[in-house]
Amino acid sequence: MAGLVAVLYGIVAYGVTLVALLYLIGFTGNLIVPKSIDSGFAGPFPASIVVDVLLIGLFAVQHSVMARQGFKRWWTRIVPASVERSTYVLFASFALLLLYWQWQPIPRPVWTVNDPVAAGAVDAIFWLGWVVLVASTFFLSHFELFGLSQVFMRLFGKQPSEATFRTPMLYRYVRHPIYLGILLAVWATPAMTVGHLLYSLGITAYILIGIRLEEHDLVQQFGDRYRRYRQHAAMLVPLPGRRVVASEDADI
């Protein structure tokens, strides 16, 4: 029964996360959704900045703190280890949903791309970012990243396998392709407003800090293997001559 409850919880958490991520595309690109980054009533400028910074900060703190190994060891004393990841993504989704709901638009223009060809190229980069993000989750283990694998393993009485270090596909060139996809998506807009710029700067700052914390954990977990990986693969931007070749995978 406990295993079945965990599976139902994991499925609900995954569903909420999927909705939050799909809404994130519309929110960032001002597409379809009822409340986007530049829609809604524009309040006082200083107050809007404060609210928006706090919303980004709340998401960043939740997302970073709950991802740390020390927090996970403490947290799994309270919640079963099988639902730890599902709980993490569920809380992250709630933080995103709160951001969508309370975001204060600041529609003052920063730049506008009027040329149709150039605007189309920028939009293409926007969509490329989301493709890179989603594809990168599958290059590793999409359902494990979002907690479904763990709850089903508990249901069938299987123990989670020990974490292994792999560098599939884009990970041979870039250490953090998921973050790369996010950065492409949040910066690629033909109509940048002050609110969107604040959003992009906040997300970028969070990613750079998050990478530092994440790589500290990965060095502790994988040691010299990860240190060698950092020498071969770029952090975010693919660079000529920097890649992990297939024959090196076993040594990294």
N, C-alpha and C positions, 0 to 999 in steps of 0.2 A: 504493500500500500504506500509506504514512504517513497519507494522508487517511482510509482505511478504519479504521485503528487509532484515529485521533483520534475518529471517529464512535462506534466501539464504546466507547471510554473515556468520551465524553460521555454516551452512553446509560446506562452503568453509574453514572456520577456523578449523573445526573438521577434514576435509580431509587433510589439510596441516599438522595438528598435528599428524594424524595417520601415514602419510608418514614419518614425522620426527622421530617418535618413532620406527617405523619399521626399519628405516635406523640406528637408534641408536643401535639396536641389532647387525646388521652387522658391524657397525663401531667399537663397543666395542670388538666384538668377532672375528674380521678379517674374516668375512664371506660374500662372494658373492659381496658385494657392491664395486664400482670402487675405492673409497677412504676410507680406514679404518685407524685405529689408528696407525698401523705400516707400512702402505704402502705409496708409494710416495717418492719424493726426500728428502734426509736427508741433511738439511742445516747446517750452523755453530751451534755448540752446545749451546753457550750462547744465541744467538739470538733465537734459537728454544725454549728454556726454557721461555724466555721473552714473545714470541708470544703466546705460549700455556697457560701460566699463565694468560695473559690478556684475552684470549678467555674464559677460565673457569670463570674468574672474571666477565666478562661482562654478561655471562649467570646467574651467581649467583646473581649479583646485580639486574638484570631485574626480575628474578624469585622471589627474596625476597621482593624487594621494591613494586612491583605491587601487591603482596599478602597481604600487610599490610592494616589494616582497615582504617587508616588515609589517605593513598593514594587512596583507593577505594572511600572514601567520596569526595575527591577532584576530582578524575577522572570522577565520574559519574555526575559532573557538566558539563562535556565536552561531554561525550558519554552517550547514554541511558543506564540505569541500566541493561536492558535486554541483551545487548551485551557486558557488562563489562567483563564477564568471557570468552567469545569467543575471545575478544581482548587480554586478558591476555595470553591465551594459544597460540594464533597466534603469539604474540611477542616472547613468549618463544620458539616457533618452529623456528622463524627466527634466534634467537640467536643460537639455535642448528645447523641450516643449515650453518650459518656462521662459527661455530666451525668446522664442518665437512670439509668445503671448505678450510679453512685457517690453519688447524691443521698441525703442523710441526712434522713429525715422528722423534723419537730418538731411533733407533733400537738396541742400545747396550743392551745385555742381562743382566738381573738381576737374574732370575732363569729359569730353564727349567726342566719340569717333563718328563723324558724319559720313565718311566715305563708305558706301555699301560693301565694297570688297574688303576693306580693312575691318569693318565691323563684323563681317561674316567670319574673317580669320580669327578675330578675338573670340567670337562665339564658339568656333571650332575648338579653340584651346580650352574654353570652359567645359565643353563636353568631354574633351580628351582627359581632363582632370578627373572627372567622375568615372570614366572607363578605367583609368589607371588605378584609382582607389579600389573599385569593386574587384577588378581582375587580381590585384595584389592580395586581397583577402583569400581568393581561391588558390593562388600560387602556394600559399602556406596551408592553411586549413580553415576555410570559411566557417564551418559549423563548430569548430573548436573555438575559434576567436569569439564567436557569439554565444557560446555556452551550451549548444545543443548536444554536441558529442558527449560532454561530461554527464549530462542527465540520463542519456540513453545508455551509457556504459554502466551507470549505477543500476538502472532498471534491469539490465541483463547480467548483473553480478560480475562485471569486468572491472579490473583495475586499470586506471589510466596509465598509459605508457610513459616511460621516462622521457623528459624533454630532450629532443635532439636538435643539433644545430644544422640547418640546411640553407642553401642559397639558390633557390630555384628561379629561373627566368629573370625577371627584372632585378631580383635581389643579387644577381651577379654583378650588376652595374651600380646599383644604388642601395644603400643600407636601409633607407626608409621610403620606399615607393608609395606607401599609403599616405604619408605626410606630403610627399611631392604632389600626389594627385589633389589633395586638399588645397595646397598652395596655388596650383594652377587654376582650380575652380574659383577660389575666393578673389583672386586678383584679376582674372580675365573677364572684364566687363567693358562694353563700349560706352557705358554711361556711368562713370564713377561719381558717386556723391560723397559728401563728408561722412555721412553715416556708414556707407559701404567702406570707405577708406578706414574709418575707425575699426570696423569689424575685421577688415583684412589685416590691419596692423596688430590687433589684439590676437587674432588666430595665429599670425606669424610668430609673435612673441611667445605664445603658449607652446607652439610646436618646437621652437628652438630650446626653450627651457625643458620641455618634455623629452626631447632627444637626449639632452645631457643627462637627465635622471635615468632614462631608459637604458642608455648605453652603460652607465655606471652599474646598473643591475645585471646587464648582459655580460660585462667583464667579470663580475663576481660569479656569475653562473657558469660561464664557459671559458674564462681565463684567457690563456694565450691564443686559443682558437679565434676568439672574437677580436683580440688585438691584431692578429694577422689579417683578419677579414677587413678591418678598418684601413689597413694599408693598401688593400687591393680595390675596394669598392668606395665610391664617393658617398658623401653623406646624403645629399639631396639631388645634386645636378650631375647627370652622367657626363664624364669627362673622357676625352680620347685617351686610350691606353690604360684606363683604370677599369678593370673588370676581373671577376673571378672565373678562371677557365675551369672546365668540367673536371680536368684531372687534378685540380687543386682542392676540390670540394672535400675530399676525405682528410686533407691535411689542415684545413682551416678550422 
